[in-house]
Amino acid sequence: MSTIITTVEVFIEGQSFTLESREYKGAELRELAGLHNKDKLVREEPDGSETAIPPGRKIVPVEGDNFYVSIRFRRGWRCTRG
Amino acid sequence: MHPRLEEEWDDIVGEYPDARHEMSPERVVVTLEVALDPYNQALTPAAVLVPPGYRSTGPDGFLVPSGFGFSNGDAFPASDATGLGMAGWQAVSFHMIDANGASTWRPTADPRRGDNMIGYLQSIESFIARRCN
């Protein structure tokens, strides 16, 4: 009897990852891409807004999700996307 | 408690278990772990004032106790917060803005999507981890 594992392709800081479709903590997503928990990891939403994914947040990534480290704060700072 | 903050509160406590809600002025207070190098203490409280217009209006900055700063004596980019009703604290002007100074604060009706208090707190942590850069 075979086991079928559903996967999704997501992007973290521009790198492609094929992940088993299951729940992940924000810390796991950071670890995959070699990021620190202090990095503000966000998910790009369809309307262009960003949702912060803190290390303890549990999410189920969906196909094509784009995660990146967001720095867009303080005077004169721009949003940068990996 | 501000109604939008109430919607976000369970998530805030989930990520920051010691989060406290205090009034006059209304604020969220959490404890942040920071690096002893370059800072003068390993843990610090950080407070975010909740603007009356939240969520449309994003937070205007964050506060840390007056004694918090760089261990080498460099000036910490903050000003006395007594005028904000927070004597003994210093305020860091900290906004979600683009290079032209326009706000990029984009909350949504869903408290778990778009900009929210957790995202703002995460920005503070990142900012402090980058030595306030």
Backbone of each chain as ProteinMPNN parsed JSONL, in Angstrom:
{"seq_chain_A": "MSTIITTVEVFIEGQSFTLESREYKGAELRELAGLHNKDKLVREEPDGSETAIPPGRKIVPVEGDNFYVSIRFRRGWRCTRG", "coords_chain_A": {"N_chain_A": [[0.849, -1.189, 0.0], [0.612, 2.148, -0.899], [1.68, 5.422, 0.165], [0.385, 8.57, -0.248], [1.771, 11.705, -0.455], [0.919, 14.977, -0.177], [2.204, 17.868, -1.651], [3.373, 21.28, -1.531], [4.562, 24.093, -3.33], [6.482, 26.673, -2.151], [7.788, 29.988, -1.597], [10.57, 31.312, -0.003], [12.22, 34.059, 0.941], [12.908, 34.31, -1.735], [13.864, 31.803, -2.425], [12.958, 28.593, -3.616], [10.876, 26.167, -2.176], [9.8, 22.871, -1.705], [7.253, 21.684, 0.06], [5.855, 19.377, 2.379], [2.375, 19.188, 2.635], [1.207, 20.524, 5.344], [0.785, 21.681, 8.737], [2.892, 24.348, 9.713], [5.214, 25.9, 11.908], [6.117, 29.332, 12.328], [8.787, 29.501, 13.045], [9.855, 27.165, 11.94], [9.687, 27.671, 9.208], [11.458, 29.788, 9.003], [13.812, 28.474, 9.704], [14.164, 26.728, 7.555], [15.007, 28.465, 5.567], [17.272, 29.491, 6.624], [17.032, 31.658, 8.338], [16.89, 34.027, 11.065], [15.062, 33.971, 14.163], [14.537, 36.522, 14.953], [14.23, 37.885, 12.647], [11.844, 39.601, 10.736], [9.53, 37.81, 9.414], [7.3, 37.712, 6.745], [4.187, 37.05, 5.059], [3.23, 37.493, 1.76], [0.232, 38.947, 0.823], [-2.684, 38.482, -1.313], [-3.688, 41.037, -1.898], [-1.5, 42.589, -1.73], [-0.756, 43.413, 0.756], [1.058, 42.719, 3.827], [1.449, 39.963, 5.979], [2.544, 39.363, 9.145], [4.455, 36.593, 10.196], [5.03, 35.335, 13.001], [7.539, 33.573, 15.008], [6.192, 31.652, 16.569], [3.718, 31.286, 15.4], [1.316, 29.199, 13.846], [0.841, 27.934, 10.659], [-0.716, 26.823, 7.604], [0.924, 26.417, 4.787], [0.126, 27.422, 1.448], [-0.01, 26.55, -2.04], [2.335, 28.368, -3.857], [2.688, 30.384, -2.005], [4.342, 33.296, -0.83], [6.983, 34.151, 1.077], [8.864, 36.479, 2.924], [11.531, 38.464, 4.297], [10.706, 41.331, 5.912], [11.491, 44.709, 5.889], [10.499, 47.63, 6.693], [10.36, 50.115, 8.055], [10.597, 52.912, 10.267], [11.842, 56.242, 9.89], [12.306, 57.135, 6.543], [12.839, 54.607, 5.713], [12.572, 51.882, 3.438], [10.327, 49.446, 2.106], [11.644, 46.28, 1.745], [12.052, 43.467, -0.255], [12.767, 40.053, -0.353]], "CA_chain_A": [[0.0, 0.0, 0.0], [1.449, 3.34, -0.99], [1.216, 6.617, 0.852], [0.484, 9.762, -1.088], [2.048, 12.918, 0.311], [0.644, 16.184, -0.954], [3.217, 18.895, -1.43], [3.136, 22.609, -2.088], [5.783, 24.856, -3.559], [6.416, 28.028, -1.589], [9.025, 30.752, -1.748], [11.016, 32.008, 1.203], [13.354, 34.902, 0.555], [13.256, 34.054, -3.123], [14.219, 30.402, -2.656], [11.82, 27.703, -3.773], [10.855, 25.005, -1.284], [8.662, 21.967, -1.855], [6.935, 21.279, 1.421], [4.695, 18.534, 2.659], [1.239, 20.033, 2.994], [0.852, 20.348, 6.751], [0.953, 22.898, 9.515], [4.27, 24.706, 10.05], [5.395, 27.082, 12.742], [6.954, 30.356, 11.706], [10.195, 29.184, 13.311], [10.273, 26.126, 10.987], [9.882, 28.312, 7.899], [12.708, 30.541, 9.106], [14.926, 27.526, 9.723], [14.355, 26.232, 6.189], [15.713, 29.465, 4.755], [18.443, 29.983, 7.343], [16.746, 32.972, 8.917], [16.82, 34.099, 12.515], [13.723, 34.251, 14.676], [14.349, 37.972, 15.077], [13.871, 38.442, 11.339], [10.391, 39.722, 10.592], [9.081, 37.056, 8.24], [5.905, 38.028, 6.403], [3.605, 36.415, 3.87], [2.597, 38.465, 0.872], [-1.186, 38.642, 0.609], [-3.108, 38.803, -2.688], [-3.912, 42.473, -2.083], [-0.221, 43.273, -1.601], [-0.408, 43.666, 2.157], [1.941, 41.724, 4.428], [1.032, 39.41, 7.266], [3.695, 38.858, 9.906], [4.389, 35.201, 10.655], [6.006, 35.23, 14.093], [8.075, 32.212, 15.154], [5.265, 30.706, 17.18], [2.457, 31.186, 14.648], [1.161, 27.987, 13.043], [0.094, 28.164, 9.425], [-0.627, 25.778, 6.582], [1.259, 27.102, 3.534], [-0.581, 26.985, 0.243], [0.797, 26.626, -3.261], [2.72, 29.698, -4.333], [2.889, 31.379, -0.934], [5.618, 34.014, -0.91], [7.402, 34.655, 2.382], [10.112, 37.23, 2.851], [11.856, 39.292, 5.462], [10.244, 42.693, 5.646], [12.081, 45.831, 6.63], [9.85, 48.831, 6.137], [9.987, 50.885, 9.227], [11.363, 54.07, 10.676], [11.891, 57.32, 8.903], [13.156, 56.977, 5.375], [13.077, 53.211, 5.37], [11.715, 51.348, 2.395], [10.01, 48.028, 2.157], [12.517, 45.483, 0.891], [11.546, 42.108, -0.382], [13.786, 39.134, -0.814]], "C_chain_A": [[0.89, 1.246, 0.0], [0.815, 4.509, -0.24], [1.411, 7.825, -0.058], [0.695, 10.978, -0.189], [1.807, 14.127, -0.592], [1.7, 17.231, -0.624], [2.755, 20.231, -2.025], [4.491, 23.274, -2.301], [5.573, 26.266, -3.009], [7.772, 28.697, -1.799], [9.331, 31.461, -0.431], [12.281, 32.761, 0.838], [13.855, 34.56, -0.853], [13.653, 32.625, -3.443], [12.947, 29.564, -2.73], [11.962, 26.505, -2.833], [9.613, 24.183, -1.588], [8.398, 21.356, -0.491], [5.771, 20.305, 1.458], [3.559, 19.449, 3.117], [0.785, 19.696, 4.412], [1.047, 21.695, 7.451], [2.436, 23.116, 9.836], [4.257, 25.889, 11.02], [6.286, 28.073, 11.999], [8.43, 30.067, 11.897], [10.715, 28.128, 12.331], [10.547, 26.74, 9.618], [11.176, 29.114, 7.893], [13.906, 29.597, 8.998], [15.214, 26.996, 8.319], [15.224, 27.176, 5.365], [16.922, 30.052, 5.469], [18.251, 31.36, 7.944], [16.699, 32.889, 10.434], [15.378, 34.388, 12.956], [13.46, 35.745, 14.851], [14.023, 38.62, 13.736], [12.352, 38.488, 11.229], [9.97, 39.048, 9.29], [7.614, 37.393, 7.992], [5.483, 37.19, 5.205], [2.945, 37.505, 3.039], [1.161, 38.034, 0.615], [-1.594, 39.044, -0.811], [-3.311, 40.291, -2.931], [-2.627, 43.278, -1.903], [0.162, 43.605, -0.173], [0.477, 42.525, 2.67], [1.333, 41.243, 5.738], [2.269, 38.859, 7.967], [3.44, 37.418, 10.337], [5.42, 35.063, 11.768], [6.439, 33.78, 14.3], [7.067, 31.207, 15.699], [3.972, 30.503, 16.427], [2.427, 29.908, 13.815], [0.325, 28.315, 11.818], [0.22, 26.943, 8.524], [-0.328, 26.49, 5.26], [0.441, 26.545, 2.377], [0.322, 27.231, -0.969], [1.074, 28.079, -3.651], [2.896, 30.739, -3.257], [4.285, 31.993, -1.048], [5.914, 34.631, 0.456], [8.71, 35.424, 2.213], [10.309, 38.023, 4.125], [11.529, 40.736, 5.11], [10.968, 43.693, 6.53], [11.451, 47.079, 6.041], [9.39, 49.697, 7.297], [10.989, 51.995, 9.482], [11.513, 55.062, 9.529], [12.832, 56.973, 7.749], [13.389, 55.538, 4.962], [12.089, 52.742, 4.329], [11.427, 49.887, 2.669], [10.983, 47.296, 1.241], [12.011, 44.06, 0.878], [12.607, 41.208, -0.971], [13.379, 38.385, -2.044]], "O_chain_A": [[1.807, 1.365, 0.812], [-0.398, 4.572, -0.042], [2.506, 8.051, -0.571], [-0.095, 11.243, 0.717], [2.43, 14.264, -1.645], [2.04, 17.446, 0.539], [1.88, 20.289, -2.888], [5.438, 23.044, -1.55], [4.614, 26.953, -3.361], [8.763, 28.048, -2.134], [8.474, 32.115, 0.164], [13.291, 32.16, 0.471], [15.057, 34.528, -1.115], [13.768, 32.267, -4.615], [11.987, 29.802, -1.998], [13.035, 25.913, -2.718], [8.513, 24.721, -1.713], [9.218, 20.607, 0.042], [4.829, 20.402, 0.671], [3.775, 20.375, 3.899], [0.077, 18.716, 4.641], [1.419, 22.694, 6.836], [3.145, 22.174, 10.188], [3.391, 26.76, 10.948], [7.098, 27.694, 11.156], [9.241, 30.354, 11.015], [11.878, 28.178, 11.93], [11.515, 26.379, 8.948], [11.905, 29.122, 6.901], [14.879, 29.879, 8.298], [16.374, 26.835, 7.94], [16.062, 26.744, 4.574], [17.532, 31.002, 4.979], [19.198, 32.139, 8.047], [16.494, 31.819, 11.008], [14.589, 34.971, 12.212], [12.31, 36.181, 14.893], [13.589, 39.771, 13.69], [11.663, 37.532, 11.584], [10.045, 39.638, 8.212], [6.794, 37.364, 8.91], [6.314, 36.692, 4.445], [2.196, 38.333, 3.558], [0.906, 36.891, 0.235], [-0.919, 39.858, -1.441], [-3.126, 40.762, -4.053], [-2.657, 44.509, -1.921], [1.287, 44.033, 0.085], [0.619, 41.494, 2.013], [0.774, 42.027, 6.505], [2.956, 37.988, 7.433], [2.346, 37.074, 10.785], [6.568, 34.709, 11.502], [5.776, 32.861, 13.818], [7.093, 30.035, 15.324], [3.192, 29.621, 16.785], [3.41, 29.575, 13.152], [-0.755, 28.897, 11.922], [1.142, 26.139, 8.664], [-1.222, 27.099, 4.672], [0.111, 25.36, 2.337], [1.275, 28.008, -0.918], [0.161, 28.899, -3.758], [3.225, 31.884, -3.565], [5.268, 31.304, -1.323], [5.195, 35.512, 0.926], [9.564, 35.027, 1.421], [9.386, 38.223, 4.915], [12.026, 41.279, 4.124], [11.043, 43.539, 7.749], [11.859, 47.527, 4.969], [8.203, 49.963, 7.482], [12.101, 51.985, 8.952], [11.327, 54.728, 8.359], [13.981, 56.576, 7.949], [14.065, 55.278, 3.966], [10.925, 53.143, 4.326], [12.174, 49.195, 3.36], [11.125, 47.663, 0.074], [11.593, 43.526, 1.906], [13.261, 41.549, -1.957], [14.147, 37.567, -2.55]]}, "seq_chain_B": "MHPRLEEEWDDIVGEYPDARHEMSPERVVVTLEVALDPYNQALTPAAVLVPPGYRSTGPDGFLVPSGFGFSNGDAFPASDATGLGMAGWQAVSFHMIDANGASTWRPTADPRRGDNMIGYLQSIESFIARRCN", "coords_chain_B": {"N_chain_B": [[-10.698, 47.702, 26.764], [-9.323, 48.542, 23.604], [-11.424, 47.829, 20.853], [-10.421, 46.594, 18.474], [-7.929, 45.757, 19.281], [-8.681, 43.922, 21.138], [-9.649, 41.923, 19.498], [-7.285, 41.0, 18.476], [-5.944, 40.097, 20.637], [-5.639, 37.412, 21.7], [-3.883, 36.239, 19.877], [-1.668, 37.868, 20.233], [-0.906, 37.3, 22.878], [-0.365, 34.644, 22.513], [2.013, 34.718, 21.135], [3.578, 36.405, 22.639], [3.812, 35.627, 25.639], [3.88, 36.986, 28.082], [2.562, 39.318, 27.681], [1.035, 42.394, 28.491], [-1.861, 44.369, 29.073], [-2.285, 47.722, 29.469], [-3.519, 50.808, 30.855], [-4.073, 54.37, 30.327], [-1.664, 55.988, 29.334], [-3.478, 53.929, 26.917], [-1.981, 50.861, 26.262], [0.201, 48.235, 25.01], [2.281, 46.026, 26.617], [5.263, 44.269, 26.449], [7.833, 41.813, 27.073], [11.027, 41.914, 25.778], [13.641, 39.932, 24.452], [16.949, 40.83, 24.218], [20.203, 41.388, 22.773], [23.046, 41.264, 24.855], [25.347, 42.413, 23.935], [24.805, 44.649, 21.568], [23.579, 45.912, 23.768], [22.638, 47.206, 27.061], [21.346, 45.52, 28.741], [19.826, 42.271, 29.019], [17.198, 41.721, 28.773], [14.262, 43.563, 28.107], [11.459, 45.582, 28.943], [9.003, 46.547, 26.561], [6.879, 48.966, 25.266], [3.912, 49.634, 23.466], [1.968, 52.216, 22.409], [-1.519, 52.394, 21.992], [-3.112, 53.78, 19.379], [-5.989, 55.956, 19.26], [-7.328, 55.726, 16.822], [-6.708, 53.225, 15.915], [-7.562, 50.313, 14.009], [-7.009, 51.675, 11.664], [-5.211, 53.75, 11.953], [-1.843, 53.378, 12.443], [0.49, 52.282, 15.024], [2.541, 54.78, 16.617], [5.057, 54.649, 17.507], [7.444, 53.154, 19.787], [8.106, 52.358, 23.242], [10.708, 52.21, 25.652], [12.151, 51.493, 28.862], [13.761, 54.222, 30.59], [16.385, 53.627, 31.321], [17.357, 51.862, 29.469], [19.645, 51.099, 26.878], [22.521, 51.472, 24.715], [25.351, 49.466, 25.398], [27.85, 50.523, 25.091], [27.593, 53.186, 25.465], [26.789, 54.754, 23.349], [24.476, 57.058, 21.835], [21.075, 56.407, 22.315], [18.413, 56.093, 20.037], [16.094, 57.816, 20.96], [13.54, 59.658, 22.728], [12.599, 61.506, 25.667], [9.708, 60.279, 27.285], [7.868, 61.492, 28.9], [6.02, 63.445, 28.194], [4.156, 61.955, 26.88], [2.771, 60.828, 28.801], [4.182, 58.896, 30.047], [6.233, 58.777, 32.152], [9.63, 58.139, 32.985], [10.118, 56.526, 30.917], [11.383, 56.1, 27.567], [10.789, 57.229, 24.263], [10.692, 55.822, 21.037], [10.582, 56.962, 17.84], [8.81, 55.396, 15.378], [7.801, 54.072, 12.524], [5.702, 52.627, 9.945], [6.662, 53.318, 6.986], [7.312, 54.573, 3.662], [10.1, 55.417, 1.489], [9.493, 57.987, 0.845], [8.195, 58.921, 2.968], [5.557, 58.287, 3.134], [2.812, 56.545, 4.552], [2.967, 53.038, 4.953], [1.404, 51.389, 6.304], [-0.806, 48.823, 6.386], [-3.476, 47.579, 7.362], [-6.012, 45.014, 7.615], [-9.496, 43.993, 7.467], [-9.557, 41.564, 8.647], [-8.178, 40.486, 11.578], [-5.959, 38.836, 11.6], [-4.601, 39.122, 9.283], [-2.567, 41.138, 7.164], [-1.235, 44.31, 8.343], [-0.755, 44.434, 11.832], [-0.839, 44.372, 15.469], [0.94, 42.368, 16.285], [2.641, 42.167, 14.078], [3.759, 44.674, 14.201], [5.13, 44.543, 16.643], [6.919, 42.553, 15.957], [8.419, 43.945, 14.101], [9.656, 45.782, 15.765], [11.283, 44.063, 17.261], [12.995, 43.141, 15.245], [14.178, 45.526, 14.477], [15.54, 46.279, 16.826], [17.247, 44.096, 17.034], [18.847, 44.644, 14.905], [20.518, 46.579, 15.794], [19.153, 48.97, 16.064], [18.887, 49.831, 13.429]], "CA_chain_B": [[-9.663, 47.496, 25.745], [-9.707, 48.917, 22.24], [-12.067, 46.628, 20.278], [-9.578, 45.87, 17.521], [-6.88, 45.097, 20.049], [-9.324, 42.758, 21.758], [-9.694, 40.875, 18.464], [-5.928, 40.506, 18.247], [-5.257, 39.829, 21.901], [-5.237, 36.006, 21.88], [-2.681, 35.998, 19.074], [-0.548, 38.584, 20.861], [-0.48, 36.526, 24.05], [0.2, 33.398, 22.006], [3.403, 34.953, 20.717], [4.262, 37.104, 23.746], [3.0, 35.13, 26.763], [3.818, 37.902, 29.23], [1.97, 40.59, 27.232], [0.085, 43.028, 29.418], [-2.611, 45.511, 28.56], [-2.352, 48.747, 30.513], [-4.271, 51.994, 30.445], [-3.644, 55.729, 30.706], [-2.367, 55.756, 28.074], [-3.68, 52.522, 26.579], [-0.762, 50.323, 25.657], [0.569, 46.825, 25.115], [3.646, 45.931, 27.138], [5.822, 42.922, 26.348], [9.261, 41.732, 27.393], [11.821, 41.491, 24.625], [15.018, 39.476, 24.657], [17.882, 41.563, 23.357], [21.575, 40.919, 22.953], [23.833, 42.094, 25.781], [26.169, 43.226, 23.049], [25.311, 45.937, 22.022], [22.726, 46.603, 24.742], [23.097, 47.175, 28.446], [20.604, 44.51, 29.492], [19.446, 41.164, 28.152], [15.738, 41.748, 28.633], [13.697, 44.892, 28.348], [10.055, 45.792, 28.596], [8.744, 47.466, 25.448], [5.458, 49.332, 25.271], [3.372, 50.248, 22.256], [0.727, 52.923, 22.687], [-2.571, 52.053, 21.039], [-3.755, 55.039, 18.985], [-7.455, 55.863, 19.254], [-7.81, 55.346, 15.495], [-6.257, 51.885, 15.55], [-6.479, 49.858, 13.22], [-6.694, 52.529, 10.507], [-3.994, 54.445, 12.329], [-0.855, 52.469, 13.018], [1.232, 52.811, 16.173], [3.408, 55.902, 16.283], [6.383, 54.411, 18.048], [7.445, 52.26, 20.944], [8.8, 52.913, 24.398], [11.493, 51.333, 26.521], [12.512, 52.243, 30.069], [14.813, 55.232, 30.385], [17.721, 53.073, 31.541], [17.761, 50.957, 28.391], [20.451, 51.751, 25.847], [23.686, 50.733, 24.229], [26.316, 49.228, 26.47], [29.068, 51.329, 24.894], [27.296, 54.587, 25.732], [26.264, 55.461, 22.175], [23.136, 57.609, 22.05], [19.958, 55.578, 21.892], [17.574, 56.999, 19.237], [14.805, 57.944, 21.635], [13.363, 60.902, 23.481], [11.861, 61.318, 26.915], [8.282, 60.029, 27.007], [7.01, 62.082, 29.94], [4.925, 64.154, 27.529], [3.165, 60.967, 26.428], [2.179, 60.237, 29.997], [4.985, 57.718, 30.39], [7.451, 59.205, 32.846], [10.535, 57.018, 33.249], [10.275, 55.767, 29.677], [11.825, 56.869, 26.407], [10.005, 56.859, 23.079], [11.379, 55.717, 19.75], [9.689, 57.215, 16.708], [8.966, 54.15, 14.623], [6.616, 54.009, 11.673], [5.728, 51.878, 8.687], [6.598, 54.336, 5.949], [8.226, 54.338, 2.55], [11.209, 56.372, 1.413], [8.948, 59.344, 0.726], [7.514, 59.258, 4.21], [4.14, 57.901, 3.09], [2.543, 55.366, 5.37], [2.738, 51.747, 4.314], [0.605, 50.609, 7.264], [-1.942, 48.286, 5.647], [-4.249, 46.574, 8.093], [-7.214, 44.547, 6.904], [-10.596, 43.732, 8.393], [-9.198, 40.333, 9.347], [-7.071, 40.811, 12.479], [-4.819, 37.94, 11.393], [-3.997, 39.391, 7.974], [-2.139, 42.518, 7.015], [-0.536, 44.864, 9.504], [-1.436, 44.32, 13.124], [0.074, 44.628, 16.584], [2.023, 41.372, 16.271], [3.596, 42.572, 13.05], [4.485, 45.852, 14.694], [6.072, 44.061, 17.653], [7.993, 41.851, 15.24], [9.284, 44.973, 13.519], [10.479, 46.317, 16.857], [12.32, 43.071, 17.571], [13.964, 43.15, 14.152], [14.867, 46.812, 14.562], [16.477, 46.222, 17.949], [18.278, 43.107, 16.696], [19.745, 45.274, 13.923], [21.149, 47.704, 16.485], [18.35, 50.167, 15.749], [19.079, 50.246, 12.038]], "C_chain_B": [[-10.199, 47.933, 24.382], [-10.261, 47.674, 21.531], [-11.198, 45.873, 19.275], [-8.458, 45.131, 18.252], [-7.443, 43.838, 20.712], [-9.384, 41.595, 20.755], [-8.319, 40.233, 18.266], [-5.294, 39.888, 19.492], [-4.784, 38.385, 22.06], [-3.972, 35.687, 21.087], [-1.461, 36.672, 19.693], [-0.011, 37.778, 22.044], [0.119, 35.186, 23.618], [1.668, 33.554, 21.642], [4.232, 35.6, 21.817], [3.498, 36.771, 25.03], [2.909, 36.099, 27.942], [3.178, 39.244, 28.848], [0.953, 41.094, 28.253], [-0.609, 44.17, 28.703], [-2.744, 46.501, 29.701], [-3.022, 49.987, 29.949], [-3.586, 53.273, 30.913], [-2.142, 55.962, 30.549], [-2.507, 54.257, 27.762], [-2.458, 52.007, 25.825], [-0.662, 48.813, 25.828], [2.016, 46.802, 25.581], [4.109, 44.474, 27.041], [7.277, 42.974, 26.814], [10.002, 41.199, 26.171], [13.189, 41.005, 25.075], [15.906, 40.246, 23.696], [19.292, 41.065, 23.644], [22.331, 41.852, 23.899], [24.87, 42.926, 25.026], [25.315, 43.472, 21.811], [24.521, 46.603, 23.15], [23.202, 46.404, 26.176], [22.268, 46.254, 29.327], [20.069, 43.476, 28.522], [17.946, 41.096, 27.9], [15.273, 43.171, 28.836], [12.191, 44.873, 28.105], [9.992, 46.721, 27.386], [7.244, 47.712, 25.421], [5.084, 49.967, 23.941], [2.053, 50.909, 22.623], [-0.281, 52.594, 21.585], [-3.272, 53.345, 20.629], [-5.268, 54.884, 18.957], [-7.997, 55.381, 17.912], [-7.352, 53.988, 15.019], [-7.481, 51.057, 15.114], [-6.101, 50.769, 12.042], [-5.391, 53.28, 10.742], [-3.034, 53.462, 12.978], [-0.187, 53.083, 14.232], [2.262, 53.846, 15.721], [4.833, 55.715, 16.789], [6.302, 53.407, 19.185], [8.287, 52.88, 22.041], [9.566, 51.822, 25.122], [11.854, 52.15, 27.765], [13.72, 53.146, 29.845], [16.218, 54.665, 30.531], [18.222, 52.189, 30.421], [18.575, 51.714, 27.347], [21.593, 50.864, 25.409], [24.721, 50.612, 25.341], [27.574, 50.079, 26.312], [28.818, 52.825, 25.079], [26.832, 55.382, 24.531], [24.841, 55.94, 22.456], [22.07, 56.656, 21.518], [18.951, 56.492, 21.198], [16.169, 57.163, 19.815], [14.746, 59.275, 22.367], [12.495, 60.632, 24.701], [10.355, 61.232, 26.641], [7.352, 60.612, 28.057], [5.803, 62.77, 29.313], [3.845, 63.228, 27.003], [2.456, 60.326, 27.606], [2.928, 59.021, 30.478], [6.314, 58.156, 31.001], [8.311, 57.984, 33.152], [10.744, 56.131, 32.029], [10.833, 56.707, 28.612], [11.122, 56.316, 25.172], [10.875, 56.852, 21.83], [10.349, 55.945, 18.652], [9.872, 56.093, 15.698], [7.685, 53.912, 13.822], [6.82, 53.058, 10.511], [5.557, 52.898, 7.575], [7.557, 53.981, 4.821], [9.282, 55.448, 2.514], [10.732, 57.811, 1.308], [8.199, 59.778, 1.977], [6.037, 58.912, 4.206], [3.937, 56.606, 3.877], [2.36, 54.121, 4.518], [1.976, 50.822, 5.258], [-0.655, 50.15, 6.548], [-2.632, 47.182, 6.438], [-5.417, 46.098, 7.229], [-8.303, 44.296, 7.945], [-10.321, 42.478, 9.222], [-8.01, 40.624, 10.267], [-5.838, 39.936, 12.31], [-4.152, 38.155, 10.038], [-3.645, 40.865, 7.863], [-1.465, 43.015, 8.281], [-1.401, 44.782, 10.753], [-0.391, 44.491, 14.233], [1.219, 43.613, 16.612], [3.079, 41.743, 15.24], [4.42, 43.769, 13.508], [5.518, 45.429, 15.738], [7.231, 43.302, 17.003], [8.96, 42.84, 14.594], [10.202, 45.571, 14.584], [11.615, 45.341, 17.172], [13.413, 43.066, 16.506], [14.825, 44.408, 14.204], [15.919, 46.79, 15.67], [17.599, 45.228, 17.655], [19.287, 43.67, 15.7], [20.421, 46.516, 14.501], [20.477, 49.024, 16.098], [18.667, 50.727, 14.378], [17.992, 49.649, 11.168]], "O_chain_B": [[-11.367, 47.721, 24.056], [-9.66, 46.602, 21.589], [-11.233, 44.643, 19.231], [-8.09, 44.017, 17.88], [-6.757, 42.822, 20.826], [-9.194, 40.436, 21.122], [-8.22, 39.054, 17.926], [-4.249, 39.242, 19.416], [-3.66, 38.147, 22.502], [-3.098, 34.96, 21.559], [-0.361, 36.12, 19.681], [1.199, 37.601, 22.186], [1.009, 34.658, 24.285], [2.465, 32.633, 21.821], [5.438, 35.373, 21.915], [2.638, 37.539, 25.461], [1.956, 36.036, 28.719], [3.251, 40.202, 29.618], [0.142, 40.34, 28.792], [-0.031, 44.843, 27.849], [-3.253, 46.166, 30.77], [-3.085, 50.189, 28.736], [-2.679, 53.27, 31.746], [-1.432, 56.117, 31.543], [-1.753, 53.431, 28.277], [-1.973, 52.633, 24.883], [-1.336, 48.207, 26.661], [2.873, 47.476, 25.009], [3.418, 43.564, 27.5], [7.868, 44.048, 26.932], [9.641, 40.165, 25.609], [13.812, 41.589, 25.962], [15.636, 40.301, 22.497], [19.53, 40.397, 24.65], [22.267, 43.074, 23.764], [25.218, 44.026, 25.455], [25.118, 42.529, 21.044], [24.778, 47.766, 23.46], [24.048, 45.556, 26.461], [22.47, 46.215, 30.54], [19.88, 43.763, 27.34], [17.492, 40.486, 26.932], [15.834, 43.903, 29.651], [11.711, 44.227, 27.174], [10.852, 47.587, 27.221], [6.445, 46.783, 25.538], [5.852, 50.741, 23.368], [1.129, 50.245, 23.094], [0.064, 52.527, 20.406], [-3.961, 53.952, 21.449], [-5.777, 53.802, 18.664], [-9.021, 54.699, 17.87], [-7.572, 53.622, 13.864], [-8.454, 51.101, 15.868], [-5.007, 50.651, 11.489], [-4.572, 53.423, 9.834], [-3.382, 52.794, 13.952], [-0.289, 54.291, 14.446], [2.778, 53.794, 14.605], [5.708, 56.539, 16.521], [5.235, 52.881, 19.501], [9.073, 53.798, 21.807], [9.134, 50.672, 25.195], [11.859, 53.38, 27.712], [14.583, 52.861, 29.014], [17.153, 55.181, 29.918], [19.39, 51.802, 30.415], [18.231, 52.837, 26.977], [21.625, 49.667, 25.694], [24.933, 51.542, 26.12], [28.283, 50.329, 27.287], [29.719, 53.637, 24.876], [26.511, 56.563, 24.662], [24.098, 55.314, 23.212], [22.169, 56.165, 20.394], [18.656, 57.57, 21.714], [15.186, 56.706, 19.232], [15.766, 59.928, 22.592], [11.754, 59.65, 24.751], [9.807, 62.014, 25.865], [6.172, 60.264, 28.101], [4.693, 62.687, 29.839], [2.735, 63.672, 26.712], [1.651, 59.408, 27.446], [2.389, 58.205, 31.225], [7.381, 57.928, 30.43], [7.8, 56.929, 33.529], [11.447, 55.122, 32.089], [10.765, 57.93, 28.735], [10.891, 55.114, 25.048], [11.682, 57.754, 21.603], [9.365, 55.212, 18.547], [10.982, 55.869, 15.215], [6.634, 53.593, 14.378], [7.946, 52.726, 10.14], [4.437, 53.298, 7.257], [8.488, 53.196, 4.998], [9.339, 56.301, 3.4], [11.465, 58.743, 1.637], [7.64, 60.873, 2.031], [5.33, 59.209, 5.169], [4.777, 55.706, 3.864], [1.682, 54.15, 3.491], [1.913, 49.613, 5.035], [-1.481, 50.97, 6.147], [-2.394, 45.997, 6.206], [-5.754, 46.728, 6.226], [-8.059, 44.377, 9.149], [-10.792, 42.35, 10.352], [-6.936, 40.975, 9.779], [-4.773, 40.269, 12.831], [-3.223, 37.426, 9.69], [-4.34, 41.727, 8.401], [-1.162, 42.234, 9.183], [-2.606, 45.029, 10.723], [0.787, 44.724, 13.961], [2.352, 43.972, 16.932], [4.277, 41.64, 15.506], [5.618, 43.86, 13.236], [6.653, 45.906, 15.718], [8.376, 43.398, 17.445], [10.167, 42.602, 14.546], [11.378, 45.831, 14.329], [12.767, 45.747, 17.33], [14.601, 42.996, 16.82], [16.039, 44.358, 14.003], [17.051, 47.231, 15.47], [18.759, 45.479, 17.983], [20.436, 43.231, 15.653], [20.844, 47.4, 13.756], [21.132, 50.035, 15.846], [18.712, 51.942, 14.184], [17.973, 49.879, 9.958]]}, "name": "protein", "num_of_chains": 2, "seq": "MSTIITTVEVFIEGQSFTLESREYKGAELRELAGLHNKDKLVREEPDGSETAIPPGRKIVPVEGDNFYVSIRFRRGWRCTRGMHPRLEEEWDDIVGEYPDARHEMSPERVVVTLEVALDPYNQALTPAAVLVPPGYRSTGPDGFLVPSGFGFSNGDAFPASDATGLGMAGWQAVSFHMIDANGASTWRPTADPRRGDNMIGYLQSIESFIARRCN"}
